[in-house]
Amino acid sequence: MQFFIDTADIDEIRAAHAMGLVDGVTTNPSLVAKTGRPFAEVIQEICEVVDGPISAEAISLEYDPLVAEARALAAIHQNIVVKVPLVADGLRAVRTLTAEGIRTNVTLCFSATQALLAAKAGATYISPFVGRLDDISQVGMGLISEILDIYGNYDFDTQVLVASIRNPLHVLEAAQMGAHVATIPYKVMLQLVKHPLTDLGIQAFLKDWEKVPAP
């Protein structure tokens, strides 16, 4: 399973990349706004750090401006994947962009039938938001299972990108189900490293090492 980091913070991206954990990056308008920097500048710098898919989100909702915006985003760097909202004109745009060789990430997916439509339109990635479903008392990871079953039935090329990950259990379940990608906040990546028994073991080894006579 590929790991994308879900952030526009270049320091977080550099730190995760240095650990060998980053195959790509996902951003959105909210994440870019937190940086306080111009959008194109942020995206360009991310592309210089990570040689992998970099999702940059289009904000238009109608076909013509959406396609124009997507083309402009794709022109920033060869690794750009354009995030497209899961609306009717968005699906139409995905079909056009795919035909032009522009990769797409259809975002804000909350049902398996939406994911089916995105795959039929030719999306490169589908982004189901599991954490937001959990927030309204639905089982977000259940949606991942449904989408993987459907895609497997018809051998779609669209990859399932598990988004809105809130904790390590989301990552574990995504990996067990065979999801193609998990896009993970930096703080959750750090949580994946931690285990109390690892910490206790390190403390015990260090304590015992203090008892070893100096040469």
MIROVEX-229671 format. One record per residue (C-alpha): residue number from 0; x, z, y. Coordinates in Angstrom, 2 decimals. Layout:
<atoms>
{NUM, {X, Z, Y}};
...
</atoms>
This chain:
<atoms>
{0, {0.00, 0.00, 0.00}};
{1, {1.26, -0.85, 3.46}};
{2, {1.40, 1.78, 6.18}};
{3, {0.56, 0.80, 9.74}};
{4, {0.93, 3.38, 12.49}};
{5, {-2.14, 3.79, 14.69}};
{6, {-0.72, 4.37, 18.16}};
{7, {0.57, 2.69, 21.30}};
{8, {3.14, 5.45, 21.92}};
{9, {6.51, 3.73, 21.60}};
{10, {8.31, 7.00, 20.86}};
{11, {6.00, 7.71, 17.90}};
{12, {6.47, 4.14, 16.67}};
{13, {10.26, 4.40, 16.87}};
{14, {10.28, 7.77, 15.06}};
{15, {8.03, 6.59, 12.21}};
{16, {9.91, 3.30, 11.95}};
{17, {13.21, 5.18, 11.63}};
{18, {11.79, 6.98, 8.56}};
{19, {10.95, 3.63, 6.96}};
{20, {7.21, 4.31, 7.07}};
{21, {5.99, 1.51, 9.30}};
{22, {4.98, -1.92, 8.01}};
{23, {2.88, -2.70, 11.08}};
{24, {1.06, -1.22, 14.09}};
{25, {-2.56, -1.02, 15.20}};
{26, {-3.54, -0.39, 18.79}};
{27, {-6.79, -0.31, 20.74}};
{28, {-7.72, -0.08, 24.44}};
{29, {-8.00, 3.72, 24.26}};
{30, {-4.52, 4.10, 22.76}};
{31, {-2.94, 1.73, 25.28}};
{32, {-4.68, 3.49, 28.18}};
{33, {-3.03, 6.77, 27.14}};
{34, {0.40, 5.26, 27.81}};
{35, {-0.39, 4.57, 31.47}};
{36, {1.50, 1.27, 31.18}};
{37, {0.45, -2.39, 31.50}};
{38, {-1.10, -3.73, 28.30}};
{39, {1.15, -6.77, 27.80}};
{40, {4.27, -4.68, 28.45}};
{41, {3.29, -2.14, 25.78}};
{42, {2.46, -4.79, 23.19}};
{43, {5.67, -6.72, 23.83}};
{44, {7.80, -3.59, 23.40}};
{45, {6.03, -2.69, 20.15}};
{46, {6.75, -6.17, 18.83}};
{47, {10.44, -5.67, 19.60}};
{48, {10.54, -2.48, 17.51}};
{49, {8.43, -3.41, 14.47}};
{50, {8.78, -6.71, 12.66}};
{51, {5.33, -6.72, 11.10}};
{52, {1.67, -7.24, 11.96}};
{53, {0.83, -5.81, 15.41}};
{54, {-2.90, -5.54, 16.09}};
{55, {-3.88, -6.06, 19.72}};
{56, {-7.55, -5.81, 20.61}};
{57, {-9.63, -8.35, 22.47}};
{58, {-12.36, -6.75, 24.58}};
{59, {-14.66, -9.73, 25.16}};
{60, {-17.94, -9.83, 23.24}};
{61, {-19.00, -13.45, 23.79}};
{62, {-17.54, -16.40, 21.92}};
{63, {-15.82, -18.46, 24.63}};
{64, {-14.05, -15.61, 26.49}};
{65, {-13.26, -13.94, 23.17}};
{66, {-11.49, -17.02, 21.80}};
{67, {-9.63, -17.52, 25.08}};
{68, {-8.51, -13.89, 25.10}};
{69, {-7.44, -14.06, 21.46}};
{70, {-5.32, -17.14, 22.11}};
{71, {-3.61, -15.41, 25.02}};
{72, {-2.89, -12.33, 22.89}};
{73, {-1.51, -14.43, 20.03}};
{74, {0.82, -16.16, 22.49}};
{75, {2.59, -12.85, 23.30}};
{76, {4.42, -12.76, 19.97}};
{77, {4.28, -14.38, 16.55}};
{78, {3.46, -11.01, 14.89}};
{79, {0.27, -10.43, 16.88}};
{80, {-2.95, -9.96, 14.91}};
{81, {-6.00, -10.14, 17.16}};
{82, {-8.54, -7.35, 16.74}};
{83, {-12.05, -8.77, 17.04}};
{84, {-15.24, -6.69, 17.28}};
{85, {-17.71, -6.97, 14.44}};
{86, {-20.47, -8.75, 16.34}};
{87, {-22.03, -12.17, 15.74}};
{88, {-19.88, -13.97, 18.33}};
{89, {-16.89, -12.09, 16.96}};
{90, {-17.43, -13.56, 13.51}};
{91, {-17.83, -17.01, 15.02}};
{92, {-14.55, -16.47, 16.90}};
{93, {-12.82, -15.36, 13.70}};
{94, {-13.74, -18.62, 12.03}};
{95, {-12.28, -20.60, 14.94}};
{96, {-9.14, -18.51, 15.23}};
{97, {-8.47, -18.61, 11.49}};
{98, {-8.71, -22.39, 11.56}};
{99, {-6.08, -22.35, 14.33}};
{100, {-3.74, -20.16, 12.30}};
{101, {-4.31, -17.01, 14.39}};
{102, {-4.59, -13.87, 12.27}};
{103, {-7.50, -11.52, 12.91}};
{104, {-8.40, -7.90, 12.29}};
{105, {-12.16, -7.39, 12.41}};
{106, {-12.69, -3.90, 13.71}};
{107, {-15.41, -1.25, 13.93}};
{108, {-16.76, -1.94, 10.45}};
{109, {-19.22, 0.63, 9.12}};
{110, {-20.96, -1.11, 6.21}};
{111, {-20.01, -3.13, 3.16}};
{112, {-22.25, -6.00, 4.21}};
{113, {-20.42, -6.21, 7.55}};
{114, {-17.17, -6.40, 5.57}};
{115, {-18.63, -9.16, 3.42}};
{116, {-19.47, -11.21, 6.52}};
{117, {-15.97, -10.72, 7.94}};
{118, {-14.39, -11.94, 4.71}};
{119, {-16.65, -15.00, 4.62}};
{120, {-15.67, -15.76, 8.23}};
{121, {-12.02, -15.72, 7.17}};
{122, {-10.73, -12.45, 8.63}};
{123, {-7.15, -11.53, 7.76}};
{124, {-8.03, -7.80, 7.80}};
{125, {-11.21, -5.75, 7.85}};
{126, {-11.01, -2.29, 9.44}};
{127, {-13.61, 0.18, 8.09}};
{128, {-13.58, 3.40, 10.16}};
{129, {-13.75, 6.17, 7.57}};
{130, {-13.26, 9.17, 9.87}};
{131, {-16.11, 8.21, 12.14}};
{132, {-18.43, 7.97, 9.13}};
{133, {-17.31, 11.41, 7.99}};
{134, {-18.15, 12.67, 11.48}};
{135, {-21.82, 11.76, 10.97}};
{136, {-21.97, 13.24, 7.46}};
{137, {-21.45, 10.01, 5.54}};
{138, {-18.62, 9.64, 3.01}};
{139, {-16.22, 7.29, 4.73}};
{140, {-14.09, 6.64, 1.66}};
{141, {-17.19, 5.60, -0.25}};
{142, {-17.32, 2.58, 2.03}};
{143, {-13.75, 1.63, 1.08}};
{144, {-14.72, 1.70, -2.59}};
{145, {-17.74, -0.54, -1.94}};
{146, {-15.72, -3.09, 0.03}};
{147, {-12.94, -3.25, -2.55}};
{148, {-15.51, -3.83, -5.30}};
{149, {-17.14, -6.67, -3.37}};
{150, {-13.87, -8.32, -2.41}};
{151, {-12.68, -8.07, -5.99}};
{152, {-15.86, -9.70, -7.25}};
{153, {-15.24, -12.82, -5.18}};
{154, {-11.44, -12.82, -4.81}};
{155, {-11.52, -12.77, -1.01}};
{156, {-8.16, -12.98, 0.75}};
{157, {-9.20, -10.50, 3.46}};
{158, {-7.23, -7.26, 3.22}};
{159, {-8.89, -3.85, 3.51}};
{160, {-7.25, -1.88, 6.31}};
{161, {-8.45, 1.74, 6.17}};
{162, {-8.86, 2.95, 9.76}};
{163, {-9.88, 6.13, 11.57}};
{164, {-7.79, 8.16, 9.14}};
{165, {-7.98, 11.86, 9.97}};
{166, {-6.03, 13.62, 7.21}};
{167, {-3.72, 13.14, 4.19}};
{168, {-6.67, 13.08, 1.78}};
{169, {-7.88, 9.85, 3.39}};
{170, {-4.45, 8.32, 2.67}};
{171, {-4.41, 9.61, -0.90}};
{172, {-7.87, 8.28, -1.71}};
{173, {-7.11, 4.93, -0.07}};
{174, {-4.01, 4.56, -2.23}};
{175, {-5.87, 5.58, -5.39}};
{176, {-8.58, 3.00, -4.68}};
{177, {-6.05, 0.24, -4.09}};
{178, {-6.69, -0.39, -0.40}};
{179, {-4.21, -2.89, 1.00}};
{180, {-3.34, -1.03, 4.20}};
{181, {-3.81, 2.41, 5.75}};
{182, {-3.37, 2.71, 9.50}};
{183, {-2.26, 6.27, 10.13}};
{184, {-1.76, 8.40, 13.26}};
{185, {1.77, 9.75, 13.62}};
{186, {0.66, 13.37, 13.18}};
{187, {-0.92, 12.51, 9.82}};
{188, {2.26, 10.72, 8.73}};
{189, {4.13, 13.96, 9.38}};
{190, {1.49, 15.91, 7.43}};
{191, {2.12, 13.63, 4.44}};
{192, {5.73, 14.83, 4.36}};
{193, {4.84, 18.51, 4.27}};
{194, {4.12, 20.72, 1.27}};
{195, {4.38, 24.53, 1.23}};
{196, {6.27, 24.55, -2.07}};
{197, {8.85, 22.16, -0.64}};
{198, {9.35, 24.52, 2.32}};
{199, {9.61, 27.55, 0.03}};
{200, {12.06, 25.76, -2.24}};
{201, {14.29, 24.82, 0.69}};
{202, {14.24, 28.40, 1.97}};
{203, {15.19, 29.71, -1.50}};
{204, {18.04, 27.23, -1.90}};
{205, {19.44, 28.08, 1.54}};
{206, {19.18, 31.80, 0.84}};
{207, {21.02, 31.38, -2.46}};
{208, {23.63, 29.18, -0.82}};
{209, {24.52, 32.06, 1.48}};
{210, {25.57, 34.00, -1.63}};
{211, {28.05, 31.35, -2.74}};
{212, {31.62, 32.54, -2.02}};
{213, {33.47, 30.56, 0.62}};
{214, {36.40, 28.49, -0.75}};
</atoms>
